[in-house]
Amino acid sequence: MTLNRGACYTALPFFSEGHVAGKEQSERPEGVGEDIASSYRKAGPYIDASWQLAGAVGLGTLAGWWLDKKLSTGPWLLVSGALLGIGIGFYLFFKILMNLSKRPK
């Protein structure tokens, strides 16, 4: 048995012959995978906006919790960090959404 360094998946029969979901590539209707890719491209900015919102809230809360532990101030910096994260997160969220609505279609 010889090893071919350039072909990782050619040893597996379903990768080397172009089979996807039980059908050969030539048997699939044209554009089947393109619809899914197009949907993901359209949803990408909205997914990005939601991750920025969640990340800002999470980072603000984490920073407040860490400062509370470091300075022994009780829950005040945790609450302040969470509120600051919520404010920044919603600002970034709506900023992205407003830019999306201004884009030409």
TAGI-V373625 format. One record per backbone hydrogen bond with DSSP energy under -1.0 kcal/mol. NH is the residue of the N-H (numbers start at 1). CO is the residue of the C=O. If there is no record, write none. Layout:
nh=<NH & NH>
co=<CO & CO>
This chain:
nh=<12 & 16 & 17 & 19 & 20 & 23 & 27 & 32 & 35 & 37 & 38 & 39 & 40 & 41 & 42 & 43 & 44 & 47 & 48 & 49 & 50 & 51 & 52 & 53 & 54 & 55 & 56 & 57 & 58 & 59 & 60 & 61 & 62 & 63 & 64 & 65 & 66 & 67 & 68 & 69 & 70 & 71 & 72 & 79 & 80 & 81 & 82 & 83 & 84 & 85 & 86 & 87 & 88 & 89 & 90 & 91 & 92 & 93 & 94 & 95 & 96 & 97 & 98 & 99 & 100 & 101 & 102>
co=<9 & 12 & 13 & 14 & 23 & 20 & 24 & 29 & 31 & 33 & 34 & 35 & 36 & 37 & 38 & 39 & 40 & 43 & 44 & 45 & 46 & 47 & 48 & 49 & 50 & 51 & 52 & 53 & 54 & 55 & 56 & 57 & 58 & 59 & 60 & 61 & 62 & 63 & 64 & 65 & 66 & 67 & 68 & 75 & 76 & 77 & 78 & 79 & 80 & 81 & 82 & 83 & 84 & 85 & 86 & 87 & 88 & 89 & 90 & 91 & 92 & 93 & 94 & 95 & 96 & 97 & 98>
